[in-house]
Amino acid sequence: MYFSSDVSGDEDDARLVRQSLAGETEAFGLLVERYQHVMYRVALRMVGNPEDARDITQEAFVKAYGQLAKFDPSYRFFSWLYRIVINECLNLIRARHPQEPLNVAAKAAGSPFESVLARQRLDQIEAAMLQLPPDYRSVVVLRHFAEQSYAEIAAVLEIPEKTVKSRLYSARQLLGEMLLGWREQAKGVQ
């Protein structure tokens, strides 16, 4: 995946930012193409609604373009853009009252029973993710869905690496507690 630690990719991003600032709008279009999918996935995991995730992703790119002159090239463009997406997600989460479950299609695995069971597990995992506090949810999304290292997560969220590890541990514990019953429920259905 492109968003892993890649010095040449970071240099290419910096070049595209410079070109965008020089008035070459197609250069920013290349940055959008490069990061649109991963930013959408991150937003979807954070807010749980595909339409909201699309809106957040679009708004994040608009804000990034408008604030491009403030981008510090000593940092990774991905991290800077990710922070914008996370802030937009947190704003939406704070603004809305009920939390909606994610509408992600489950992959069919084997028999119809296995497909239903897999869908139920996915629904429970997604619902549990949405119950996590946003600080915990963001580290889980970054670590397990955006495949970022602890150091990258710390840089993106502007927190110490120890805090990342602590939040991730706590988030996993909470998820474990919330999901503990799904195996017992599945055994009872068989």
Phi, psi and omega in degrees: 000147187291332189276009175286173180294113184215104184299317180296325176293321177295319178295321177295319176299315180298320177297316179295324176296314179301317179295320178298316179294334178276003176101003179272088185297332179295335177294319177293326176302324177292323176295320178298312179301320184294320189247357184302313185295312182293323179292323176297315180299319179296313180299319180298317179293329181281318188255340173079011181222123183301320180293316177298320180296319177297315179298316180297315180299313180297314180297322179296318178292323177297314179295318179300317180297318180292333182254010186305326180295338180272352180296131178265110184294354175284349176254164178284137177299319179304313182297317180297313180294320179300319180298321177297315179299314180299316179299319177296319178298313181297322176299317180292317180300317179294327185281332183260153184267292180283147176258134184262142177290153177292145178250072181251129182291133178277144177280131179291132181230102176075229186289164176302322178299314179297323178296316179295317179298317179297320179295319179296318178298315180298316179299318180292320178295314180296319178296320179295319178301319182289341177276343179294146172301147183307324179297321178286317182301319183296321179289325177295315180298314181296319184285313189261340181249329176259356174054045180268150176283168178300318180296319179294319178297316179301318180293317181295315184272354179057049177225160178295152180300325178297323178293321177301310182297319180295313180296320180295318177300311181297319180297317179296320178298313180298315178299318178300316178296318181292328186262358184307322184283346186294327179292318179295321178295319181294322180294323180291334181283329185293000000 
